[in-house]
Amino acid sequence: MNVFQELHLDRARHVTRRHFLQNCSIGLGGIWLGSQGYGAALKKDPADPLRPDLSHFAPKAKRVIYLHMAGSPSQLELFDYKPELAKLDGKDCPKEYIEGKQFAFIQGVPKMLGSQFPFHQAGESRQWISDRLPKFEQVIDEVCFIKSMWTDQFNHGPAQLLMHTGSQLPGSPSAGAWATYGLGSENSNLPGFIVLTSGGKNPDAGKSVWGSGYLPSVYQGVQCRSQGEPVLYLKNPDGVSQALRRRTLDALNDLNQRVATDFGDPETVTRIAQYEMAFRMQIHASDAFDLKQEPETIHKLYGTRPGQESFANNCLLARRLAERGVRFIQLFDWGWDSHGTDKGTDLKQGFVDKCNQIDQPIAALLNDLKQRGLLDETLVIWSGEFGRTPMRENRGGVEMPYVGRDHHTGAYTLWAAGGGVKRGFSYGETDPVGYDAIIDKVSAHDFHATLMTLLGFDHKRLTYPFQGLDQRLSNVTKPSRVVKEIFA
């Protein structure tokens, strides 16, 4: 053994001891917890972390398409019909709705605000809906509404984190990461969790809403684009052939394998698997994201325009990714913060524009999935991160120049379709003016427990050891329940 080899071996031993003490589930305490039966992490092969795994029981859904309207649409202008609120329109808000309560902007005594659009009943299920989503109305019999969602976060970032990770603080895995960790992927050439954004901006909470938190990084969402290259820098640079790329990757993998052997870090082995995934994606991702392969009839159905970044394009991409076995497809559409500060965000213009952007694509997505036989095994979810107040927004006690509603924690609406939920069904109710959920309340933790159950997992058993606890999406410190009433 030469001097260099001796130094390398000594360094390996030193780093290994340090790694042991620092990173083994909070050190020696983690070993003790493991001996007591804690630490129920799934047995994943670091070299193949996305290999499909058996769920706890037969799943009702094989995959998820989650449509998040970042900024939160007003449920009172879309799905939660409140004739009593219309009678109070323009009157001072009752004291019990504002005294001792916190709002993002409302101060003093605001005016009550009835719905800005007419409601009617639609479909065979006779569900209430406003006139803002005429095409979605045609598929309303496929939809299961939960009108009694509530949260305790009234700012966008924390509320989005709570909705997608189960915690209002950064650092927890997203629902998509948990689903991919549990289920693996049906396609070894694409990530198991893909994120698409529209509206010009990412959500207020940033990329944490699709992060992997304390789960291995391979389970985090991969943000792709509907315009240009699906993933930046995925193509080989000029002068680099596919064969050269393969030889370079082989050399890099050899170095990483040596490091993994010396230091025993499974993340290094996972990194090798991710590099291999990126190599395969050079061919398969470009194919999956090529909307020009779709016939003109499909483009008319969705209202898509290939080459542009739009919510419509993302909905069509979601169907293409679902066909290819991607487990969790997350769409974030920014621009739903319906304040009364200007026409771009108010309920008269900005809100109407956003409704027009999503109406046709969502109806097309549900119809397209159904006619391809995919809807029954694909859970489609739509929501914001909180609701909007039944009072008109004011700031500093001064009424805004345009019509808007403030952030609200007491009630909002989420809907789901396909994937094992009831068709044409409405669950939960709010009070007569839509201020609070009062019947069959559903929290974010309840929703997460329900989501995991639909995917075939006991939400209390799909866990990962971190900071001395078997952590789970449905939260270990707060109560949660499975909303079985919405199951088909």
C-alpha positions in Angstrom: 0.0 0.0 0.0 1.5 3.4 -1.0 1.4 6.6 1.0 -1.6 8.0 -1.0 -3.6 4.9 -0.4 -2.9 4.9 3.3 -3.9 8.6 3.6 -7.1 7.9 1.6 -8.0 4.9 3.8 -7.3 6.9 7.0 -9.5 9.7 5.7 -12.2 7.2 4.9 -12.2 5.8 8.4 -12.3 9.3 9.9 -15.1 10.5 7.8 -17.0 7.3 8.3 -16.8 7.7 12.1 -18.0 11.3 11.9 -20.8 10.4 9.5 -21.9 7.6 11.9 -22.2 10.0 14.8 -23.8 12.9 12.9 -26.1 11.3 10.4 -27.4 8.1 11.8 -30.9 9.3 12.8 -29.6 11.8 15.4 -26.7 9.6 16.3 -26.7 7.0 19.1 -30.2 8.0 20.3 -31.4 7.0 16.9 -29.8 3.5 17.3 -31.6 3.1 20.6 -34.9 4.1 19.1 -34.4 1.6 16.3 -33.8 -1.1 18.8 -37.2 -0.2 20.4 -39.1 -0.8 17.2 -39.1 2.7 15.9 -38.0 3.8 12.4 -40.4 2.2 10.0 -38.7 3.4 6.8 -39.5 1.3 3.7 -36.7 -1.1 2.6 -35.6 0.8 -0.5 -32.8 -0.2 -2.8 -30.6 2.9 -3.1 -29.6 1.8 -6.6 -33.3 1.6 -7.7 -35.2 3.9 -5.3 -38.2 4.3 -7.6 -38.9 0.6 -8.0 -42.6 0.0 -7.7 -43.6 -1.3 -4.2 -46.6 -3.1 -2.9 -49.1 -0.8 -1.0 -50.6 -1.8 2.3 -53.9 -2.7 0.6 -55.5 -2.5 -2.8 -55.3 1.2 -4.0 -58.3 3.0 -5.4 -56.0 5.3 -7.4 -52.7 4.5 -9.1 -51.6 8.1 -9.6 -52.5 11.7 -8.8 -52.9 14.9 -10.8 -53.1 17.8 -8.4 -54.3 21.2 -9.7 -53.4 23.9 -7.2 -54.7 27.4 -7.8 -52.0 29.4 -6.1 -53.4 32.5 -4.3 -56.7 30.7 -3.6 -59.9 31.3 -5.7 -63.0 32.5 -3.9 -65.3 29.6 -3.1 -68.1 32.1 -2.8 -67.8 33.0 -6.5 -67.6 29.4 -7.7 -69.1 26.5 -5.7 -70.4 27.6 -2.3 -73.9 29.1 -2.9 -75.0 31.4 -0.1 -78.3 33.2 -0.8 -78.3 34.6 2.8 -75.0 36.3 2.1 -76.6 38.1 -0.9 -79.3 39.5 1.5 -76.4 41.1 3.6 -74.6 42.6 0.6 -73.4 46.1 1.4 -74.3 46.0 5.1 -71.8 46.3 7.9 -70.2 43.0 8.9 -71.6 41.6 12.2 -69.2 42.0 15.1 -69.0 38.3 15.8 -67.2 37.8 12.5 -64.4 40.3 13.2 -63.9 40.8 16.9 -60.8 38.9 18.1 -60.2 37.5 14.7 -57.1 37.9 12.5 -57.1 38.8 8.8 -54.4 39.5 6.4 -55.7 43.0 5.5 -59.2 43.7 6.9 -59.3 46.3 9.6 -62.2 48.1 11.2 -65.7 47.2 10.1 -65.9 45.9 6.5 -69.0 45.5 4.4 -70.5 42.1 3.7 -70.2 41.0 0.1 -72.6 38.8 -1.8 -71.4 36.6 -4.7 -70.6 38.6 -7.7 -72.0 36.0 -10.1 -75.3 34.1 -10.4 -75.5 30.5 -9.2 -77.6 27.6 -10.6 -77.8 23.8 -10.2 -76.2 21.7 -12.9 -75.9 18.1 -14.0 -77.9 15.1 -12.8 -76.4 15.6 -9.4 -77.9 19.1 -9.2 -74.7 20.6 -7.8 -74.5 24.3 -7.2 -72.1 26.3 -9.4 -71.7 29.8 -10.6 -71.7 30.9 -14.3 -67.9 31.3 -14.3 -67.1 27.7 -15.3 -69.5 26.8 -18.1 -67.4 24.0 -19.6 -66.4 22.5 -16.2 -70.2 22.5 -15.5 -70.6 19.9 -18.2 -68.4 17.4 -16.2 -69.7 18.3 -12.8 -71.3 14.8 -12.4 -67.8 13.4 -12.3 -66.8 15.6 -9.3 -66.8 15.1 -5.5 -66.8 18.4 -3.7 -65.5 18.9 -0.1 -67.0 22.3 0.9 -65.9 22.2 4.5 -62.1 22.5 4.2 -60.4 24.7 6.8 -56.9 25.8 7.8 -55.2 27.8 10.5 -52.9 29.7 8.2 -54.0 32.9 6.5 -50.7 33.9 4.7 -50.0 32.2 1.3 -46.6 30.7 2.0 -47.4 28.9 5.3 -50.9 27.9 4.0 -49.4 26.4 0.9 -46.8 24.5 2.9 -49.5 23.2 5.2 -51.7 22.1 2.3 -48.8 20.3 0.5 -46.5 19.1 3.3 -48.7 18.9 6.5 -46.6 21.6 8.2 -46.6 25.4 7.9 -42.8 25.4 8.2 -40.3 24.4 5.5 -38.5 21.1 5.7 -41.2 18.5 5.5 -41.7 16.3 2.5 -44.5 17.2 0.1 -47.5 14.9 -0.6 -46.0 14.1 -4.0 -42.7 13.0 -2.4 -44.6 10.8 0.1 -46.6 9.2 -2.7 -43.5 8.6 -4.8 -41.7 7.2 -1.7 -44.5 4.8 -1.1 -45.4 3.8 -4.6 -42.3 4.2 -6.6 -42.7 4.8 -10.3 -44.2 2.8 -13.2 -41.7 4.3 -15.7 -37.9 4.0 -15.2 -37.3 6.7 -17.9 -39.2 9.5 -16.2 -39.3 10.9 -12.6 -42.1 9.6 -10.4 -43.1 13.2 -9.4 -43.2 16.0 -12.0 -44.2 19.6 -11.4 -45.6 22.1 -14.0 -46.2 25.8 -13.3 -48.2 28.5 -15.1 -49.2 32.1 -14.4 -45.7 33.5 -14.6 -44.5 32.7 -11.1 -43.9 29.9 -8.7 -46.1 29.6 -5.6 -45.3 31.9 -2.7 -43.9 29.0 -0.6 -41.4 28.3 -3.4 -40.1 24.9 -4.3 -40.6 23.6 -0.8 -44.1 22.7 -1.8 -42.8 20.0 -4.0 -39.6 19.2 -2.0 -38.6 15.9 -0.4 -37.8 17.4 3.0 -36.1 14.7 5.2 -36.9 11.9 2.6 -34.2 11.0 0.2 -33.8 13.7 -2.5 -34.8 11.3 -5.3 -38.4 11.7 -4.2 -38.7 15.4 -4.7 -40.7 16.9 -7.6 -38.8 17.6 -10.8 -40.0 20.9 -12.2 -40.5 20.7 -16.0 -41.6 23.3 -18.6 -44.3 23.2 -21.2 -42.2 25.6 -23.4 -38.8 24.9 -24.7 -36.7 22.1 -23.2 -38.7 20.1 -20.6 -35.8 20.3 -18.2 -33.0 22.9 -18.5 -29.6 21.5 -19.5 -31.0 18.1 -20.3 -29.7 18.2 -23.8 -26.0 17.5 -24.6 -24.0 20.7 -25.2 -22.5 21.3 -28.6 -19.7 18.9 -29.5 -20.9 16.3 -27.0 -22.3 13.1 -28.6 -24.6 10.6 -26.9 -21.7 8.1 -26.9 -19.4 10.6 -25.2 -22.1 11.4 -22.7 -22.4 7.7 -21.9 -18.6 7.3 -21.3 -18.5 10.4 -19.2 -21.4 9.2 -17.1 -19.8 5.7 -16.7 -16.6 7.4 -15.3 -18.6 9.6 -13.0 -20.7 6.6 -11.7 -17.5 4.7 -11.1 -16.1 7.6 -8.9 -19.4 7.8 -7.0 -19.5 4.1 -6.5 -16.0 4.2 -4.9 -17.2 7.0 -2.6 -20.3 5.0 -1.7 -18.1 2.0 -0.9 -15.7 4.0 1.2 -18.2 6.1 3.2 -21.4 4.0 3.0 -23.6 7.0 2.2 -26.8 5.8 0.4 -27.4 9.3 -1.0 -24.3 8.7 -3.2 -25.8 5.5 -4.6 -29.1 7.4 -5.1 -27.1 10.1 -7.0 -25.9 7.5 -9.4 -29.5 6.4 -10.1 -30.5 10.0 -10.7 -27.7 10.5 -13.2 -28.8 7.4 -15.0 -32.4 8.7 -15.0 -31.2 12.0 -16.5 -29.5 10.1 -19.3 -32.6 8.2 -20.1 -34.7 11.3 -19.9 -32.8 12.9 -22.7 -34.8 10.7 -25.1 -38.0 9.9 -23.2 -38.8 13.4 -21.6 -38.6 15.1 -25.0 -41.1 12.6 -26.4 -43.4 13.0 -23.4 -43.4 16.8 -23.6 -43.8 17.0 -27.4 -47.4 18.3 -27.7 -47.0 18.5 -31.5 -47.6 14.7 -31.5 -51.2 15.4 -30.5 -53.9 15.6 -33.2 -55.7 18.9 -33.8 -58.9 17.6 -32.2 -57.1 17.3 -28.9 -55.6 20.8 -29.1 -59.1 22.2 -29.8 -60.5 20.2 -26.8 -57.9 21.6 -24.4 -57.4 25.0 -26.1 -53.7 24.4 -26.2 -51.0 26.1 -28.3 -47.7 24.2 -28.5 -44.7 26.2 -27.8 -46.4 28.5 -25.2 -46.4 28.2 -21.4 -50.0 27.9 -20.3 -52.3 26.1 -17.9 -54.0 24.5 -20.9 -50.7 23.1 -22.1 -49.9 21.8 -18.6 -53.2 20.0 -18.4 -52.5 18.2 -21.7 -49.0 17.3 -20.5 -50.5 16.0 -17.3 -52.6 13.5 -19.3 -49.5 12.5 -21.4 -47.5 12.0 -18.2 -50.3 10.0 -16.6 -50.3 7.7 -19.6 -46.6 7.1 -19.2 -46.8 6.0 -15.5 -45.8 9.2 -13.7 -47.2 8.7 -10.2 -47.7 12.3 -9.0 -48.2 15.3 -11.4 -48.5 18.6 -9.7 -49.8 21.7 -11.6 -49.4 25.1 -9.9 -51.3 28.0 -11.5 -50.3 31.4 -10.1 -52.5 34.5 -10.0 -55.6 33.7 -7.9 -55.1 36.2 -5.0 -58.5 38.0 -5.4 -57.8 41.3 -3.7 -59.6 44.6 -4.5 -56.4 46.6 -5.2 -56.5 46.7 -9.0 -58.4 45.2 -11.9 -55.7 42.5 -12.4 -56.6 40.8 -9.1 -60.2 41.9 -8.4 -63.3 39.7 -8.6 -64.7 41.5 -11.6 -61.8 41.3 -14.0 -58.8 39.4 -12.7 -60.9 36.6 -11.3 -62.9 36.3 -14.5 -59.7 36.1 -16.6 -58.3 33.3 -14.4 -61.6 31.3 -14.6 -61.5 31.6 -18.4 -58.0 30.2 -18.4 -58.8 27.1 -16.5 -62.4 26.3 -17.5 -61.8 24.6 -20.8 -58.6 22.7 -19.9 -59.9 21.2 -16.7 -63.1 20.0 -18.4 -61.0 18.6 -21.3 -58.6 16.8 -18.9 -61.5 15.0 -17.1 -63.2 14.1 -20.4 -59.9 13.0 -22.0 -58.9 10.8 -19.0 -62.3 9.2 -18.9 -62.5 8.3 -22.6 -59.0 6.8 -22.4 -60.0 4.6 -19.4 -57.6 6.5 -17.1 -60.0 8.5 -14.9 -61.0 5.6 -12.6 -57.4 5.0 -11.6 -56.3 8.7 -11.6 -57.2 10.9 -8.7 -57.6 14.5 -10.0 -57.6 17.2 -7.2 -58.3 20.9 -7.4 -57.9 23.4 -4.5 -56.3 26.6 -3.2 -54.5 27.0 0.1 -57.4 28.7 2.0 -60.7 30.5 1.4 -61.9 34.0 0.9 -63.9 36.1 3.4 -67.7 36.8 3.0 -66.7 40.4 3.7 -65.4 42.9 1.2 -61.7 43.6 1.7 -60.6 46.9 3.2 -57.1 48.1 4.2 -56.6 50.4 7.1 -60.4 50.6 7.4 -60.7 52.0 3.9 -62.7 50.1 1.2 -60.7 49.1 -1.8 -61.4 50.7 -5.2 -62.1 47.4 -6.8 -64.1 44.4 -5.5 -62.1 41.8 -3.6 -62.1 39.4 -0.7 -59.4 38.9 2.0 -57.7 35.6 2.9 -59.8 33.4 5.1 -59.1 30.3 7.2 -62.6 29.3 8.2 -63.7 27.6 5.0 -62.8 26.7 1.5 -63.7 24.2 -1.2 -61.6 21.3 -2.6 -62.9 19.0 -5.3 -61.7 15.6 -6.5 -62.6 13.3 -9.4 -61.8 9.8 -10.4 -59.5 7.6 -8.4 -62.0 6.1 -6.1 -64.1 9.1 -5.0 -67.9 9.4 -5.4 -69.2 11.0 -8.5 -71.7 14.0 -8.3 -71.3 14.2 -4.5 -71.0 17.1 -2.1 -69.5 16.6 1.4 -69.6 19.1 4.3 -71.3 22.4 4.7 -70.5 26.0 5.8 -72.7 28.4 7.7 -75.3 30.5 6.0 -72.9 33.2 4.9 -69.9 30.9 4.2 -67.8 32.2 7.1 -67.0 28.8 8.8 -67.1 25.1 8.0 -69.7 23.8 10.5 -70.6 20.3 9.3 -68.1 17.5 8.6 -65.0 19.8 8.8 -61.9 18.6 7.0 -58.4 19.8 7.8 -55.3 19.5 5.6 -54.2 16.6 7.8 -57.6 14.8 7.2 -57.1 15.4 3.5 -53.6 13.9 3.6 -54.8 10.8 5.5 -57.6 10.4 2.9 -55.2 10.8 0.0 -52.8 8.2 1.3 -55.7 5.8 1.8 -56.9 6.2 -1.7 -53.3 5.4 -2.9 -53.4 2.1 -0.9 -51.6 3.1 2.3 -52.4 3.2 5.9 -51.4 6.8 6.6 -50.2 5.9 10.1 -47.9 3.2 8.8 -46.3 5.0 5.8 -43.7 6.7 7.9 -40.0 7.8 7.9 -37.8 8.1 11.0 -36.6 11.7 11.6 -35.8 13.6 14.8 -36.7 10.7 17.0 -40.2 10.2 15.5 -41.8 8.1 12.8 -42.9 11.0 10.7 -45.8 10.9 8.3 -47.6 13.1 5.9 -50.8 13.2 8.0 -48.8 14.7 11.0 -47.8 12.8 14.1 -48.7 15.6 16.6 -52.2 16.6 15.4 -55.3 14.5 14.9 -56.3 13.3 11.5 -59.0 11.1 10.1 -59.7 9.4 6.8 -62.8 10.9 5.1 -64.3 7.6 4.0 -67.6 9.2 3.3 -66.3 10.4 -0.1 -65.1 7.0 -1.2 -67.0 5.4 -4.1 
